[in-house]
Amino acid sequence: MKKPQKPPDFGRVWSDYLEKYNDLANRLNQKNEDSEEIRKLIRKYNEQEYVHWDDLRRKKIPFDPITFWYVIRTIRSTKYREIRIGDEKFPFYTPENFQKQLHLLDKASPASFDWLFGEFPSEANKNQYLSNSLMEEAIASSQLEGAATTRPEAKKILREGRKPKNNSERMIVNNYRTIRRLKELRDKPLSRELIIEIHREITQGTLESESDETDFRTTDDIVVGSKADPTKIYHYPPECAKIPAMIDDLIAFANEDDEFIHPIVKAIILHFLIGYIHPFNDGNGRTARALFYWFALKHHYDLLEYISISRIFVHAPAQYSRAYLLTETDSNDMTYFIDFNIRIISQALEDLKNYIVQKKEEESQSLQLVEQIPDISFRQAAILRDFIKHPTRYYAISEIAGKYKVSLPTARTDLLLLEKKGKLKKYQDGKRQVFIHKGEKGH
């Protein structure tokens, strides 16, 4: 990934562009078709898109790009809100293209699925989806930090409650356990102790020393760079001596409610700031994303439990990294990072809607199986549908129990009944029994 080009330095080239700037400003202030076109472009790149200089310089616009950048940047500066963390300033504002998405989130949470999407397929499917979403978030957030376990294997580990065998698996199990606890922690105010508690749970047994789980970093040799090319450095975090004061300011910002900032925007800002400060030797990204969820749940955006932000980040890691870089290369303007995250949340909501449509179709298929096969329950039909969907895959009893949120004896009973009905075949895999779809010809 190429680092975005920094905007032109006002101080160094201002005199070279002053005449052009004044001319464009005068045209903007007139009331004619020309000024209307200029306003449309300004609105497009400030309100409908939030464009960075690195992108603006490549666009075909009827003005000198640097001059036009000065104009839109000047307008932005009149709308900024500013946060001070330590001795650094972090401006941001909420353009109109944010408002629609935030409004949809406001309507959706804490509203029920029934209100938002119509009748949800079933309470069992709702709970299954919640469990699946938490797994997806735990896996993807860990993969972003280097966990090498595949999604299917990671899900098996989580569903079966299996003890992790290596660091990658331990990262995922830790993350899953932590994310499941966030709702329990949401009534607490943010504090150093809470940040450290979340970080310790996420990193337990995965770092070089136990002190790294609970202590802020004490060296300045931490950098954020390309995983593919270690020579490419994207971010030099603040000096370690500044961390305690910066964290205290972050905590004060999180707990302050005198000046309203939309809770989702505030949650995204906390996500950004933990990544920027990089207070720990490792686990900063996972902690940042967990704090995003914690703050959203604290403000009763319960629908966010059902969506995985990190799963989309995994598919667009360069865009995720670039969102940080756009902010850092433009005077810490967090609007770029907020913009990216709001779009990701909106995409995740669309994925949720598509899932619900899919689940309704699957439940219809399960109902057909119930009607076709005597004396099986709706859950057993859903289990059979899984086997039909994956005809060459072996399922352990513990995996079915984990997926359908039933006890091991119940899962065993379900599978043995389907075997008795001639739909599954049972094999012994060491000390455990596994099942596979039998197929029409009994294979």
N, C-alpha and C positions, 0 to 999 in steps of 0.2 A: 504494500500500500504506500502510495506517495503522500508525503505530508502536504496538507493544503498550503498554498502560498499565502503569506501574511498580507493583510491589506496595506496599501501605500501609507507611508508615514506622513501624517498631516503636516507635522512641523518641518520636514525636510523639503517637501515639494509644494507646499501651500502657495507660495508666491508664484510658482509657474502656472498654477491653475486658477488663480484668483479671478482673473478676467472671465474665463469660461464659466466659473461657478456663479459669478454675479449675473452673467447673461442668462444662464439656465434658471436661476432663482427669479429673475425678472419675468421671464417667459411664464414661469409657473404661477406667478401672482396676477397675471392678466386673465381676463375672462373671455376666452375664445376657444376655438377647436384645438389649437396647438397646446394650450395650457391643460385642456381636458385630457389630451393624449398623454401628456407628461404625468398627470395625476394618476391615470390608469396604470402606467408603468410602475410608478412609485407604490401604488396600492398592491399591485401584483407581486412585487419583490419584497415588500415589507409586511403585508398583511395576509395575502393568499399563499405565497411561498415566503420563507424566511431565508433569503439568499445570502451566501457568504461571498466575499470578494473573489475567492478562487473559482466560483461558479459564474459569478456575474461577468468576469473578464472574458469569458468564452461565449457569452450570449450576444446575439445580433440585436443591438439597440441603436437607435438613431442619434446617439450622443457619444461623446468621448467617455469611455468606461470609468476612468478615474474621477472625472468631474461628476458623473452621475452617482458614483459610489459616495462621494462627499455629500451629495444632496440627501440620499436615503439614509446615510449614517447620521447626518445632522438631525433629521426628523426622528430617527430612533432614539437619539440621546435625550429628546424632550419627553419620551414616554417611559424611560427606564425606571425600574425600582432597583435599589442597590442593597446588597448584603455585604457586611464586613465580617470576614473570618480572619482572625489574627490581624496582620497588617496588609491583607489583600482585599480588593474589592471585586465583587461578582455581580454585574448588572444583569437584568433580564426584563422582559415584558411579555404580555400575552396577546399576540396578534389575533385578528378576527378568525383566522382559520383554526385556532385552538378552541374557540368558543363552542362550535357545534359539537366537537368530540367530547369536550368536558360536559356539555349539557346532556349528551346521551349517557355518559357515565353517571351523572347525577340522577337521571331518571332510572337507570338500571340498578343502582345499589342504594339501599339494601333491598330493593324490590325482589320478589320471588321470580323464579323462572316462569311460572304461569303468567305473571303480569307482563313480563318482557317478551316472551316467545310463544305465548299460548300454552296449552296444556303440555307439561313436560312428560316424556314417555312413561316414567314411573319413578317412584321414590327410590327404588333399588338402583335404577340406572343413574339417578341423580347422585346418590352416594358413591356409586362406582366411578362416575366421572370425576367427582371431587378427589377421590383417592388417586385416580389416574393422573389428574392434573398436577397434584402435589408431587407425584413421582416424576412426571415430565420436567417440572421445574427443578427438582433436586438433581436429576441426571444432567439436564442441559447446563445448569449453572456450574456444575462440576466439570463438564466437558469444556466449557469456556476457559477454565483454569487448568486444563491439561489432563483431566481424567480420561483414560484410554478405553474404558469399558464401553461396549456397544449398548444401544438402547434396549434391545430385546434381552440381552444378558443381565443388564442392570435391573430391568423390571422383574425378571425372575428372582433375583437376589432379594429385592424389596418385598415381593409378594410372598416368598417362602420364608422370609425372616431369617435368611441364611447369614451366618457370620462372614464378614468380609475377609477375603484372602490376601489382598494387596492394598497398596495405597489408593489406587484409583477407586476400588470398590468401597474403601473406608470413607473416602471423600463423599461419595454418593449417599451412603447410609447415614453419615453425619448430617448431610444437607437435608435429607428427607426428614430425619428426626427433628431437626431444628425448625424447618418450615411448618411441621405439624404443631409445634409448640407456640408459634407466633401469636395465635389467637388467644392463648392463655396469658401472654405477656402484654396484650394491647392496652390494658388499663393502667399500666405503669407509665410514669413520665420518662422521657429519655434521660439517661445518665451515663456517666463513664462505666458504672458497674453493669448496666444493661448492655451497652455496646460490647464490653468485654465478655459478658455471659454469652451473647449470641456468637461472638467470634470464637470463643472457647468450644462451644458445642459444634460449630461448623468444622473446626480444624483439629479436634481432639485425635491424637495419635497419628497425625499426618505431617507434622512439622519436625524440624531437626531437634528441638528441645521443648520441654513442657512450658518453659518460661515464654516461648514465642506465642503460646496460645493465650496468655493473659497479660503480657506486657507490650507497651508501645515500642516501636523500634528505637534503637539507641545509636544507630549509625546512619550515615548519609550515602551508603554505597548501593542503595536500592534505586533502580531505574525501571521505567516501563518501556519495553521495546518490542520489536517484532519477534514472534516465536520462530519464524522461518529464517530470519537473518538477525542474529544478536547484535550486529554492528549498527543496526538502525534503532536509534533511541527516539522515542516519541514524547516522553515526559520525565522530567526530573522533579520528583516530589519535593515539597518544602523541607527545609532542614529539620532534623529530628528534634532540635531544641525548641522549635516552634509548635510541635504537635500538641502538647497539653493545652496551650492557650487556644489553638485553633479548634480543638475538639470541644473545649468549654464554650466557645462562641457558637459552634454548630449545635450543641445541646440547647443553648439559650434560644437560638433561632427555632429549633424544633418545638420547644415548649411554649414559645411566645404566641399568644393569640390576640393581642391587642390590634394588630394590623392584619387584616384578612389577606391571606394568600390561598388560592384554591388548594385543598388538601392533596389532590393528585399532583399538582405542580410542585407543592412543597415536598411530597414524597420523592419526586424525581430529582429535586435539588439535593436532598439528603443523599440519594444514590450517587449523584455526581460528586458531591463534596467528599464523601468517604473515599471514592476512587481518586480524587485529586490529592487529598492530604496523604493518602496511603499510610495510615498510622501504624500498621503492623508489618512484620517482615514478610508475611504471606497471608492469603485468605482475604485480602481486601475486597476483591470483586464479589466474592460470595457473600461477605458481610454487607456490602453496599446494597446488593439486590435483596437480601433478607430484610434490611432496614426499610427499603421501599415497600415491601409487602407489609411489614409491621405497621408502618405509619398509615398505609391505606386501610388496613383492617382496624386500626385504632379509631379511624374516622368513619367506620362502618361501611366501607366500600367492599362488602362481603362478596360481591360478584367476582372480585379479583382473585378469590380463592380458586375459582374454576378456570382460570386462564394461566398459561405459562408464558411469561415474557421472555425468559431465557431461551426457550425452545426456538423462538423466532430469531433471537440474537445469534444462536448457533448457526443458523442458515445464512446469516448476514454478518459475520464477525468483523469484516472490514468496515461496514457501515457503522457498526456499534463503536469501533475504535475511532472512526473518523468523526463521529458526533462529539467525542471528547476533544479531538484535535481542532475541530472548527471553533469550539469555544475557546480553547487555549490560545489559538493563533489570532483571535479577534478580541483582545483585551478582556478575556474571561467572560464573554457574553454567553451566559448559560441558556439563552433562548434557543440556540442550535440544538443543544442536548435535550432540552424540554420538547422541542418540536419532534425530534426523532423518536423519543419515547412515547409521546402521545400517538404518533402514527402506528407504533408497534402495538400499543394497547388496543387501538381501534382494529388493527388487523387480527389480534387475538380474539376480540369480541366476535368478529366475523367468523373466525374458525369455530368458536363456540356455537354460533347459530347453525353453521353447516353440520356440526357434530349432532345437534339436536335433530335436524332433519334426517341424518343418517340413522340415529338411534330409533326414531319412529319407524323407519323402514325395517330395521332389524327386529324390532318388537313385533311388527306385522308378520315377519318371517317366522319368529318364534311361536306366535299364535297359530300359524299354519301347522307347525310341527306338533304342537299340543293336540290339535284336532286330528292329525294323522296317526299319532302314536298313542295308544291307550295308556292311561294311568301315569303320565309324566307331568311334572309341575312346570310352571312357566320358567322357573330358574333352570331346571334341568334341560328344558328346550333351548334356553340361551347358551348353556354350556355346550350342548350338542352343536349348536350353530357355530361356536368357536372352533370345534373340531372339524366341522365341514369346511369352514373358511381356511383352515390350515391342515390339510389332510395328511401331510407328512411329518407333522410336529408331534413330539411326545410331551405330555403334560404330567407333572407330578401332582399328587393329591394336595400338597401344601401350596402349589401355585394356584390351583383352582380355588382353594380356601381363601388365599390372599386376594385374588381377583374379585371374588363374589362376596367377600366379607362374611364368610360363614365359618363354623368350627371345622377342624379336621375330620371329626366323625361324620358331620353332615356332608362335607365334600366327598368323603369316601363312599357314603351311602348313595349319593347322586351318581357317582362314576360307576359303581358296581351295578346300579339299576340300569344305566344306559348300556353297560356291557351285557347284562342279562337280556336286554331288549335286542341284542345283536347289532348295536350301533357302534360300540367301541371294542377294542381288543386290549387286553391287559398283558403287560410284560413285567418281569422282575429285573430291576436295574440295581444290582448289588443288594442293599438292604431295603430299598424302597420300591414301591410299585409305580409304574408309569402306564399311561393310557394313550392310545392313538386311534384315530378314526378307522373303522373297519372297512368302510367302502361297501359298494353294492354287491361285490362278489366275495366279500369276506376276507379281503386281503388287508 
